[in-house]
Amino acid sequence: MKIATVDVGTNSTRLLISEIKDGKVHEIFKTGRVTRLGEGVRERKRLSREGIERTINALREFKEIIESYCVEKVIVVTTEAARVAENASEFLAAASELGFEIEILQDREEAELVFWANVLHFNPNQKAMTVDLGGGSTEIVYGSREEIEFLTSLKFGVVALYETFIKSDPPKSEELLKMEGFIRGELSKIKPKIKEKPVVYAVGGTITSVVAMEEKMIVYKPEVVHGYRVTREMIERWYRELSSMRMEERKKVEGLEEKRADVIIPGLAFFKVFCEVFEVKELTVSELGLLYALALKEALKCQQRG
């Protein structure tokens, strides 16, 4: 059975076409667009007309792709930006006119789905932690194959951090320090909940961009990115380099998507502080985010139905 899963995030909108068979997900096609649905939503509590328009344009494009693959089921979810926006119904109505019925996914379900997808795939023989750094929220889950022991959804992501702390180009050192201090304060509250040192699976555009930059990818290669070990030193080096550049210089860095040239700074700040707080030397990069997790959930349901 062919299915399409669409994740309408705060920063980007992504599409996965996959074949599900015997409880497994086989990727056929994957793409994404930086749409910034949640631009300014923290401050205004409303989705902007421009953000809605950009996202609807991406969905219109995705609709054509989905139709060309003759999929049997389409699952579309949206996350933090729609959870906090007072006018989310405007966006949902516009998407409905295109034929997309979008579910606003609750933060806990989003976190659980990504955790189980990664634990089932990587099958670690120790405790595991997933860190899904998004545009508007960040999901952190800790546990094992048997149970989730801790779960939280932090109410900030790369877009929220950028809009709150970065006012200069390049960012001033005091802006960076203030942002790092905020992140450290939030992560330090979680530290006591993590009883054993886990293997960490990192999800999202920031950490995949680190691999793409490290490998100087002109064309993104998911097969290289998935499972790549990103070290604390790599994160700190890219953070130093990129935060000293102007935006226009960052846009020319090989492997970095132009539209991520602003939010890469808070993303790297987050992972730098994360590694410090949790005393992590390396992170395993995972391509198995919400898109894959939604497809896996459907695959397992189909398998149970027989």
C-alpha positions in Angstrom: 0.0 0.0 0.0 1.3 3.4 -1.0 0.8 6.3 1.5 1.8 9.9 1.7 2.7 11.6 5.0 2.9 15.4 5.3 4.4 17.2 8.3 3.5 20.9 8.3 6.0 22.3 10.8 6.7 25.8 12.2 9.8 26.2 9.9 9.3 23.7 7.1 6.7 21.5 5.3 7.8 18.0 4.3 6.4 15.2 2.3 7.2 11.5 2.3 5.7 8.9 -0.2 6.3 5.4 1.0 5.2 1.8 0.4 4.1 0.1 3.6 4.3 -3.7 3.8 4.6 -6.3 6.5 4.9 -3.6 9.2 7.8 -1.9 7.4 8.1 1.5 5.7 9.9 1.6 2.3 10.7 5.2 1.2 9.9 6.0 -2.4 10.1 9.8 -2.5 10.9 12.6 0.0 11.0 16.4 -0.2 10.6 19.5 1.8 10.2 23.3 1.6 11.1 26.0 4.2 7.7 27.7 4.5 7.9 29.4 7.9 4.3 28.9 8.8 5.1 30.0 12.4 7.0 33.1 11.6 6.1 35.6 14.4 3.5 33.4 15.9 5.0 33.5 19.4 4.6 37.3 19.5 1.3 37.7 17.7 -0.4 34.4 18.6 -1.5 34.4 15.0 -0.3 32.8 11.8 0.7 35.5 9.3 -1.0 35.8 5.9 2.4 35.3 4.2 3.2 32.2 6.3 -0.2 30.6 5.4 0.3 31.5 1.7 3.9 30.0 1.6 2.6 26.8 3.2 -0.5 26.5 1.0 1.8 26.9 -2.1 4.0 24.1 -0.9 0.9 21.9 -0.2 -0.4 22.7 -3.7 2.9 21.5 -5.1 2.8 18.4 -2.9 -0.7 17.6 -4.1 0.5 17.2 -7.6 3.3 15.0 -6.5 1.0 12.8 -4.4 -1.4 12.4 -7.3 1.4 11.4 -9.6 2.3 8.5 -7.3 -1.3 7.2 -7.0 -1.2 6.9 -3.2 -4.0 5.2 -1.4 -3.9 7.2 1.8 -2.7 10.7 2.8 -1.9 11.7 6.4 -1.3 15.3 7.1 -0.4 16.8 10.5 0.7 20.2 11.8 2.5 20.9 15.0 3.5 23.8 17.3 2.6 26.9 15.2 -0.9 25.7 14.8 -1.2 24.6 18.4 -0.5 28.2 19.6 -2.1 30.3 16.8 -5.6 31.7 17.5 -6.3 31.7 13.7 -5.1 28.2 13.0 -8.6 27.5 11.6 -7.9 29.9 8.7 -5.0 27.8 7.6 -6.8 24.5 8.1 -9.7 25.8 6.0 -7.4 26.9 3.2 -5.7 23.4 3.2 -9.1 21.8 3.3 -10.0 23.6 0.0 -7.0 21.9 -1.5 -8.3 18.5 -0.3 -6.0 18.2 2.7 -7.7 17.4 6.1 -5.0 18.4 8.6 -4.8 17.1 12.2 -3.2 19.3 14.8 -0.9 16.8 16.5 -0.5 17.1 20.2 3.1 17.6 21.5 3.1 14.4 23.5 2.0 12.2 20.5 4.6 13.9 18.3 7.4 13.1 20.8 6.3 9.5 21.3 6.0 8.8 17.6 9.5 10.0 16.9 11.0 8.1 19.9 9.4 4.8 19.0 10.3 5.1 15.3 14.0 5.5 16.3 14.2 2.9 19.0 12.5 0.3 16.8 14.8 1.1 13.9 18.2 1.5 15.8 17.4 -1.1 18.5 19.9 0.2 21.0 21.1 -2.1 23.8 21.1 0.8 26.3 18.9 3.7 27.3 18.0 6.0 24.4 17.1 9.7 24.0 15.6 11.4 21.0 16.0 15.1 20.5 13.8 16.6 17.8 14.6 20.2 17.4 11.9 21.9 15.4 11.0 25.4 14.4 8.5 26.1 17.2 9.1 23.4 19.8 11.7 20.8 20.8 10.7 17.3 21.9 13.0 15.3 24.2 12.2 11.7 25.1 14.2 9.3 27.2 13.6 5.6 27.8 14.1 2.1 26.4 12.4 -0.4 24.1 10.2 -1.3 27.1 9.0 2.1 28.2 9.3 5.9 27.9 10.7 7.1 31.3 10.6 10.8 30.5 9.1 13.1 27.9 8.9 16.8 27.4 8.0 19.3 24.7 10.0 22.5 25.2 8.1 25.5 23.9 10.8 26.9 21.7 12.6 25.8 18.5 14.9 27.5 16.1 12.5 30.0 14.7 11.4 31.1 18.2 15.0 31.3 19.4 16.0 33.4 16.4 13.1 35.8 16.7 13.7 36.2 20.5 17.5 36.6 20.7 19.1 37.4 17.3 18.9 41.1 16.4 22.2 41.7 14.6 24.0 40.4 11.5 26.3 38.8 12.4 25.0 38.1 15.9 26.6 40.0 18.7 28.4 37.9 21.3 26.0 39.1 24.0 23.0 38.0 22.0 24.6 34.5 21.6 25.4 34.3 25.3 21.9 35.4 26.3 20.4 32.7 24.0 22.8 30.0 25.3 22.0 31.0 28.9 18.3 30.6 28.2 18.8 27.2 26.5 21.0 26.0 29.4 18.4 27.0 31.9 15.7 25.0 30.2 17.9 21.9 29.6 19.3 22.0 33.2 15.7 21.4 34.5 15.6 18.1 32.5 19.1 16.8 33.5 18.0 15.2 36.8 15.4 13.1 35.0 18.0 11.3 32.9 19.2 8.5 35.2 21.6 6.7 32.9 23.8 7.9 30.0 21.8 7.3 26.8 22.6 7.0 23.2 21.2 10.2 21.6 19.4 10.3 18.3 19.1 13.8 16.9 16.3 14.7 14.5 15.6 17.9 12.5 17.1 20.3 9.9 19.8 21.7 12.1 21.6 18.5 12.8 21.2 17.1 9.2 22.6 20.5 8.0 25.7 19.9 10.1 26.3 16.6 8.2 25.6 18.2 4.8 28.1 21.0 5.6 30.7 18.7 7.0 30.5 16.5 3.8 30.1 19.6 1.5 27.0 18.2 0.0 25.8 20.1 -3.1 23.0 17.5 -3.4 21.6 16.2 -0.1 22.3 12.5 0.5 19.9 11.0 3.1 21.7 7.7 3.0 25.0 9.4 4.1 23.2 11.6 6.7 21.2 8.9 8.4 23.3 7.2 11.2 26.1 9.8 10.8 27.9 10.5 14.1 28.2 14.2 14.7 30.7 15.1 17.4 30.5 17.9 19.9 33.7 19.3 18.3 31.9 19.5 14.9 29.0 21.4 16.4 31.2 23.9 18.3 33.3 24.5 15.2 30.4 25.2 12.9 28.8 27.4 15.6 31.9 29.5 15.9 32.4 29.8 12.1 28.8 30.5 11.1 28.0 32.9 13.9 31.0 35.1 12.9 29.6 35.4 9.3 27.0 37.7 7.9 23.8 36.2 6.6 24.8 36.6 3.0 28.1 34.7 3.6 26.2 31.9 5.4 23.9 31.5 2.4 27.0 30.5 0.3 28.2 27.7 2.7 28.2 24.4 0.9 25.6 22.0 2.3 23.6 24.7 4.1 20.2 25.4 2.6 19.9 29.2 1.9 16.6 29.5 3.8 18.3 28.0 6.9 21.0 30.6 7.0 19.3 32.5 9.8 18.0 29.7 12.0 21.1 27.6 11.8 22.7 29.8 14.5 20.1 29.1 17.2 20.0 25.5 16.1 23.8 25.0 16.6 23.6 27.0 19.9 21.0 24.5 21.1 23.1 21.4 20.3 26.3 23.0 21.7 24.5 23.6 25.0 22.8 20.2 24.9 26.1 18.4 24.6 27.5 20.5 27.5 24.5 19.9 29.8 24.2 16.2 29.2 28.0 15.6 28.8 27.5 14.1 25.3 30.5 13.6 23.0 28.5 12.6 19.9 25.0 12.4 18.5 23.6 9.9 16.0 21.8 11.8 13.3 18.5 10.3 12.3 16.4 10.9 9.2 13.5 9.2 11.0 11.5 12.2 12.1 7.7 12.7 12.3 7.1 11.9 8.6 8.6 8.4 8.9 7.0 7.9 12.3 3.5 8.6 10.9 4.1 6.1 8.1 5.4 3.5 10.5 2.4 3.9 12.8 0.1 3.2 9.7 2.3 0.2 8.7 2.0 -1.3 12.1 -1.8 -0.7 12.1 -2.1 -2.4 8.7 0.0 -5.4 10.0 -2.2 -5.8 13.1 -5.4 -5.8 10.9 -3.7 -8.6 8.9 
